[in-house]
Amino acid sequence: MSSVKEFVQEKYGEAALRVVTGQGAACCGSSPSSCCSGSDPITSDLYDQLQKDSLPEAAVLASLGCGNPTALAELKPGETVLDLGSGGGIDVLLSARRVSPGGKAYGLDMTDEMLNLARDNQRKAGVENVEFLKGEIENIPLPDASVDVIISNCVINLSADKDKVLREAFRVLKPGGRFAVSDVVTRGEVPEEIRRNMLLWAGCVAGALVDTEYQAKLTAAGFERIEIEPTRIYKSEDALSFLRDKGLDLETIAPQVEGKFMSAFIRATKPAA
């Protein structure tokens, strides 16, 4: 589904430019109910004030995640961390501080505008143990067994080839390495009208896996000790926020997604042997 990749790349490029040109937060689109008003149910209130105060404003404004993997990944000094789909760099910069001294944080993104923004945020934050790489999460430009921890924040669901993403994650992790990502998952059937909506691919919703399917794909990639922990479960009123302005019949669709979408923290481990 190259059209999905191209569409997502375009939308995330536009999001970075909104931040750079001072138009507001990256997740703010044409809808008045978007995160500009602080009401977006997926992206709002993910980081505490101390974390936000320690970073450049542009890194915070560029955040398009659905969780805070850096708070849950139990990072340790000396570890090497890779953020899949690092965007404006908020999770990379937070991770870099957690793995100091002696550790390193990589950020991988396919969008030039986001990479430029992330590198500028790194410079402003004065964080040196960071490297931002250009590439796709389906083809990670790092050697086998080179990373201790993989994090990601509402990005794997954007891929049209999630099996390849998970195989690549397994490949670059060291034996015993940890997969610790925030993502949107579903429980139960989701209306096909949502699955087909390209704007909802870019918004972390249409590409979301059923939780049991996510677990099965991780197992097939070789992971063990898999856990999926819901962090936010979206109600029908939340659905109105992220479905508005997407050309859908809200009165019909919203009740059908009650409790079916959720942000979750997903843990798994590469076997040590």
Residue pairs with C-beta under 8 A, 6 or more apart in sequence:
1 160
1 161
2 160
3 198
4 158
4 160
4 198
4 201
4 207
5 110
5 136
5 159
5 160
7 198
7 201
7 202
8 158
8 201
8 202
9 110
9 111
11 202
12 26
12 64
12 87
12 111
12 113
12 114
12 202
13 111
13 112
13 113
13 114
14 113
15 26
15 27
15 62
15 64
15 114
16 26
16 62
16 87
16 88
16 111
16 113
16 114
16 116
16 117
17 113
18 24
18 25
18 26
18 28
19 25
19 26
19 58
19 61
19 62
19 88
19 117
20 58
20 113
20 116
20 117
24 36
24 61
25 35
25 36
25 61
25 62
25 63
26 61
26 62
26 63
26 64
26 87
26 88
27 34
27 35
27 40
27 43
27 63
27 64
28 34
28 35
28 36
29 245
30 245
31 244
31 245
33 39
33 40
33 240
33 241
33 244
34 40
35 43
35 44
38 44
38 45
39 241
40 241
40 242
41 232
41 234
41 238
41 241
41 242
42 66
42 154
42 184
42 203
42 204
42 232
42 234
42 242
42 263
43 63
43 64
43 65
43 66
46 63
46 65
46 66
46 67
46 68
47 60
47 63
47 68
47 90
51 68
51 94
52 60
54 94
54 97
54 125
55 90
55 93
55 94
55 121
55 125
56 120
56 121
56 124
56 125
58 88
58 117
58 120
58 121
58 124
59 88
59 89
59 90
59 93
59 118
59 121
59 125
60 90
61 88
62 87
62 88
62 89
62 90
62 114
62 117
62 118
62 121
63 87
63 88
63 90
63 153
64 87
64 153
64 154
64 204
65 87
65 90
65 91
65 153
65 154
65 182
66 153
66 154
66 182
66 183
66 184
66 204
66 232
66 263
67 153
67 154
67 182
67 183
67 231
67 263
67 264
67 265
68 91
68 153
68 182
69 91
69 151
69 152
69 153
69 180
69 181
69 182
69 265
70 91
70 94
70 95
70 98
70 151
72 180
72 182
72 265
73 81
73 95
73 149
73 151
73 178
73 180
74 178
74 180
75 81
75 95
75 98
75 99
75 103
75 149
76 98
76 99
76 103
77 98
77 99
77 100
77 101
77 102
77 103
78 99
78 101
78 102
78 103
79 99
79 103
79 148
79 149
80 99
80 103
80 104
80 105
80 106
80 146
80 147
80 148
80 149
81 92
81 95
81 96
81 99
81 103
81 104
81 105
81 106
81 147
81 148
81 149
81 150
81 151
82 105
82 106
82 107
82 108
82 140
82 142
82 147
82 149
82 150
82 151
82 172
83 91
83 92
83 95
83 105
83 106
83 107
83 108
83 150
83 151
83 152
83 153
84 108
84 137
84 140
84 150
84 151
84 152
84 155
84 156
84 165
84 169
84 181
85 108
85 109
85 137
85 152
85 153
85 155
85 156
85 158
86 92
86 107
86 108
86 109
86 114
86 118
86 132
87 109
87 114
87 118
87 153
87 155
88 114
88 117
88 118
88 121
89 107
89 117
89 118
89 119
89 121
89 122
89 130
89 132
90 121
91 107
91 151
91 153
92 105
92 106
92 107
92 118
92 122
92 130
92 132
93 105
93 121
93 122
93 125
93 127
93 130
95 105
95 151
96 103
96 104
96 105
96 127
96 129
96 130
97 127
99 105
99 129
100 129
103 129
104 129
104 130
104 131
105 129
105 130
105 131
106 130
106 131
106 132
106 133
106 142
106 147
107 118
107 130
107 131
107 132
107 133
108 132
108 133
108 134
108 135
108 137
108 140
108 141
109 115
109 118
109 132
109 133
109 134
109 135
110 134
110 135
110 136
110 137
112 134
115 132
115 134
118 132
119 132
122 130
122 132
133 141
133 142
134 141
135 141
137 152
137 155
137 156
137 159
137 165
137 168
138 159
138 161
138 164
138 165
138 168
139 164
139 168
140 168
140 169
140 171
140 172
142 172
143 172
144 171
144 172
145 171
145 172
145 173
145 174
145 175
145 177
146 172
146 174
147 172
147 173
147 174
147 177
148 173
148 174
148 177
148 178
149 177
149 178
149 179
149 180
150 169
150 172
150 173
150 177
150 178
150 179
150 180
150 181
151 180
151 181
152 181
152 182
152 183
153 181
153 182
154 182
154 183
154 184
154 204
154 263
155 183
156 162
156 165
156 166
156 181
156 183
157 183
157 184
157 185
157 204
157 207
157 208
157 209
158 201
158 202
158 204
158 207
159 165
159 207
160 207
162 209
162 217
163 217
163 220
163 221
166 217
166 218
166 220
166 221
166 223
167 221
167 222
169 179
169 221
170 179
170 221
170 222
170 223
170 270
173 179
173 270
174 270
175 270
175 271
175 272
175 273
176 269
176 270
176 271
176 272
177 269
177 270
178 267
178 268
178 269
178 270
179 218
179 223
179 266
179 267
179 268
179 269
179 270
180 265
180 266
180 267
181 265
181 266
182 231
182 263
182 264
182 265
182 266
183 208
183 209
183 214
183 263
183 264
183 266
184 204
184 205
184 208
184 261
184 262
184 263
184 264
185 208
185 209
185 210
185 211
185 214
185 228
185 261
185 262
185 264
185 266
186 208
186 209
186 210
186 211
186 260
186 261
186 262
187 210
187 211
187 259
187 260
187 262
188 210
188 260
189 260
190 208
190 256
190 257
190 260
190 261
191 253
191 256
191 257
193 248
193 253
194 200
194 205
194 206
194 243
194 248
194 253
194 257
195 206
196 206
197 206
197 246
197 247
197 248
198 206
199 246
199 247
200 206
200 242
200 243
200 246
201 207
203 242
205 242
205 261
208 261
209 217
211 228
211 264
214 228
214 266
215 226
215 228
218 226
218 266
218 268
219 226
222 270
222 271
223 268
223 269
223 270
224 268
224 269
224 270
224 271
225 267
225 268
225 269
226 266
226 267
226 268
227 266
227 267
227 268
228 264
228 265
228 266
229 264
229 265
229 266
229 267
230 262
230 263
230 264
231 262
231 263
231 264
231 265
232 262
232 263
233 259
233 261
233 262
234 242
234 257
234 259
234 260
234 261
234 262
234 263
235 258
235 259
236 254
236 255
236 257
236 258
237 254
238 261
239 250
239 253
239 254
239 257
239 258
239 261
240 250
240 254
243 250
243 253
243 254
243 257
244 250
